[in-house]
Amino acid sequence: MKNLTKIATSMALAMAAGVAQAADDVTLQLKWVTQAQFAGYYVALDKGFYDEEDLNVTIKPGGPDIAPTQVLAGGGADVTVDWMPSALAAREKGLPMVNIAQPFKSSGMMLTCRKDAGVSGTDDFAGKTLGVWFFGNEFPFLSWMSKLGISTDGGADGVTVLKQGFNVDPLLQGQAACVSTMTYNEYWQVIDAGLTPSDLEVFKYEDQGVATLEDGLYVLEDRLSDPAFEDKMVRFVRASMKGWKYAEANPDEAAEIVLDNDASGAQTEMHQKRMMGEIAKLTAGSNGALDPADYERTVASLLSGGSDPVITAAPVGAWTHAITDKALK
């Protein structure tokens, strides 16, 4: 009887261990700090959507000193959130990043200008100083200036590019006529600083025909040849998109979940709820599958950089529907 008890106990422990080991580890590297821009992933974590897919997901915030492409290349993450211009530029330089899902359908990127700096249209850019984000975020801007036929080398007929930090100080302090902003973040920093919408001229990249795909999910190409990894990504994308659609439908709750996960304590409730409302507009219309037309538009924009294009040839194999085809069945 004692032996039977020991056997039963051993079997129970083994089963418990099996259950404990069932969840597959996935590490996600974000493009930026914890904020509503990434609400879908935090919602999926908080609501147990990853648990339902037998996934143990770790979400790593980004920051000014963190390059998602480098983290992915170094094995510090299985999947990363990045903008397509950055990912395609990295691919051309030898890092084979592949887009496996595209939660963001629309671009939130804008150039926000002060009317009192003499800007009311794109013809007024010449001779002005414009604030531009770098670290891969400059690519859509450079493509836009190329389309307009405006040099970025300064002078009376060109623009002077100010390497902008991740704030709007150059606009507020008169160092630049325009600065880079996102519909869901920096634009509202300008408003909160005391300027009004009527003080500003805003140019949305979507309206200028140069919008490129923003927050997508990327992995290294060679990992997709592993069936186990592919299966993990199918489950990860399915749960993540469930999180995104929940966040769209429940923006205030999603913002609260983001705040609960903000270890820095730097975010405020008002800003995150406002941000989530804007983010929902960008994810609306996407089921997670990349739209080939959006991809082609992005590539065309990046190739149109004159003598210095972002990429020099149309990429091959830079995206796949293999994951979303299975995840969205």
N, C-alpha and C positions, 0 to 999 in steps of 0.2 A: 504493500500500500504506500509505504514511504517513497519507494522508487517511482511509483505511478505519479505521486504528488510532485516529485522532483521533475519528472518528465513534463508534466502538465505546466509546471511553473516555467520550465525552460522554453516550452513551446510558446507560452504567453509572452515571455520576454522577447523571444525571437520575432513574434508577430508585432509586438510593440515597436521593436527596433526597425522592422520593415516599414511600418507606418511612418516612423520618424524620419526614415531615409527616403521616403517616397518623393518628397518635394525636390525638384531640380532647381539648382541655384542659377539665377540670372542677375547680372550686374548691369544697370543702366546708367550711363553718364549723360548728365544734362548739359545743355549748351551754356546755361547761365545759372544764377543763384536760385534758391527755392522761391518760386513765385507762381502766380496763377497761369503764367505761360505754360506751365507743366502740370496743370491741375489734373488732367486725365490720368496721369500715372499715379499721383498721390491718392486720387479717388479710388482707383483700382486696388491700390494697396490697402487703403482704409476700409473699403467695403468688402474686402475678401475675395475680389474677383480673381486675383492671382492665386490665392489659396484654392479656389475652385478648380483652377487649372493645374494644381499640384506644382506650383512654382513658389520658390522662396526668392523674392525680388529685393535687391538692394539698390536704392536710388542714390546716386552720388551727385550732389550739387556741383555746378561749375562756378566760374568766377573769372575775374580779369586775368589771372595768371594760369588759367587752365584751358588748354586747347583740346577739344573733344577728339580731333583727329589723332593727336599724339597719344592720348589715353588709349584709344582703340588700337593704335599701332603697337603700343607697348604691352598689350594684354591686360590693361587695367579695367576693361569693361568688355562685355559681350556685345553690347549694342549701344549706340549713342544717338542723341538728338543733335542734328546739325542742319545748316542751311545748304541747299543743293549747290550754290556757287562754290562754297568752301569744299564740299565733298568732291565735286567734279575737278576742281583745281588740284586737290590732293591726289585724286586718281590719276590725273595726267602726269603727276610727278612721281608716280610709282606706288602709291598706297591704294590698293584695289578695294575701295569702299563701294558698297552696293546698297541702293535704296530698297528696303523690303516693305515699307509702308509709308503713307503720306497723310498723317492726321490733319495737317493744315492745308486747306483748299485755297485760301486767299492770302495775299501779302499784307502785312501791317506796316510796312516801311514807308516813311514819308520824309520829305525835306520841309522843315518848318522855318519860315522866314518872317522877319519883321518888315512890315510895310514902311515904317519910318526909316528903314535902311535902303529904301528905293527899290524894293522888289514887289512887283505885282504880276509878273509873268516870267516865263523862261528866258525871254529876250533880255531881261534885266540882270541875268546872272553874270554877264561879261563884266570883268573888272572887280567883281566882288570876291570876298573870302567866304568859303563854304566849309562848315564843319562836317567831317566825314569819319565814320568809324572804320578802323582797320581790322587786322586779324581775320581776314576773309570776308568781313562785312562790307568792304569797299567795292567789291566786284560789281554789284548792281549799279552803284553810282557811276563807276567808270564807264560801264556800258551805256548808261543814259547820256552822259556827256558826249560820248562818241557819236551817239545817234543824233544829238543836237548839233554836232560839229563844233563843240566848244573845247578848246585846249585846257588841260588841267595843269599847265606849266606856268600859270600866272599871266601877267600883262594886261593891257587894256581890253584885249579881245578874248582873253581866257579867264579862268577862275583860279584863284589861289586856294589850294586845299589845305585846310587846317586839320591836323590829326587830332580828332576829337576824343576826349576821354568819355567814359560812360556817364556823362552828365550833360546838362544844357547850359553850363556857365558861360561858354563863349557867346551865346545869343543874349543872355541876360546882361553880360558885362560889355557888350558892344564890340567884341573881338571878331565876330563873324556876323554876316548878314543872315545866314541860314545855318541850321544845324540838323543833323540826322536825328530822327525821332521815330518811335513806334506808336501806332494808334493806341496801344494799350498801356504805354508806360511813360516815355519821356515827354510826349506831348502834354500830358497832364501835369508833369513837373513844371513846364512853362506856365501853364494856367495857374497852378498853385502858387507860383512865384509872383503873381500879380498881373501878368499880361492877360488880355481878353481875346477871345476868338476874333473879334473885329480888328485887333491890332496885328493879326497874323495873316500871312498868305501860306497856305498849305498845299504841297504837291505830293499826292499819293502816287507811288510807283505803279500801282494798278491802273490809275487813270492815264499815266504817261506811256503805257504800253511796254514798259520795261520791267514789270514785276517778275521776280524769279521765285521759285519755290523756297519756302522757308522751312519750318520745323518738320523734318522727316526723320525716319528711323533708319539707321545705317549699320551694317555689319561688314566684316571682312569677307571678301568673295570666297576664299578657299574654305572657310568654315561651313559654307552652305552645302559642301559636298558630303558633310557628315550627317546622316539621316537623324541621328539623335539631336544634333544641334538644330537642324531644320524643324524638327518636331517641337523643340522648346520655343523656337521663334514663332511658330504657328500659334501656340498656346499663349505666348506673351502678347502678340499682336491682337489676338481675339479679346483677351482680358483688358488690354490697354484701350482698345476702341470702345469696349463696354464702359470703361471709366470715362472716356471722353464724351460719350453720348449722355451719360448720367450728369456730367459736369455742365454740359450745354443746357440740359433740362432743369438743373438745380444749381444755378450759378452762385447764389449766396452760400449754400451749404458747401459747395466745392471750394469757395474762397476760405471758409472756416477750416476746412480740412488742410488746405495749404498752410494756413497760419499755425495749425497744430504741429505741422512738420517742419516749421522754420526754426531750426536750432539757434540761428543767429538772433532771433527776436527783432530783426530790423524792419520787418514789414508791418504795415498798419492795416486795420480792418477796412477802413474806407478805401484805401488805395487798392487792396487786393480784390474787393468786391467790384470796384469800378473796372479793374483790369480784367477780371473774369467775364464781365459783361461784354467787353471788347473782344476778348479771345474767342468767345462763343461765336462771334460773327465770322471769325477766320476758319474755325473748324466746321462750321455749318456747310452741309453739302458734300462732306467727305465721309465715306464709309471706311476709309483707311487705304483703299487701293489707289495707287498712283494713276492719274489721268495722263495717258501718253501725250495728249495735246499740250498739257501744262508743261510736261517735260521738254517737248520740242520747242516750246516758246522760251523756256529757260535757256536751253542750249543755244538757240539762235541769238538771244540777247548776249550771252557770254562770248560768242564767237565774233560779235560785231564791235570789237574793241579797236578797230583801225590797225595801227602798227604794233599795238601792245594789247592783244585780246586776252581775256581771262584764261581761255583755253584755245588751243591752236587747231584742234581737230575734233570732229563730232565723236563723243565717247562711244565705246562698244561695251555692252554688258554692264552698264552702270545702274540698272534697275531690274527688278524682277517682280512678277506677279505670283511667283511660286508660293510665297508665304500667304499672301492675302487670299489667293484662290482657295486655299485650304481653310484658312481662318474664318472666312466669311460664308462658308457653305451653310 
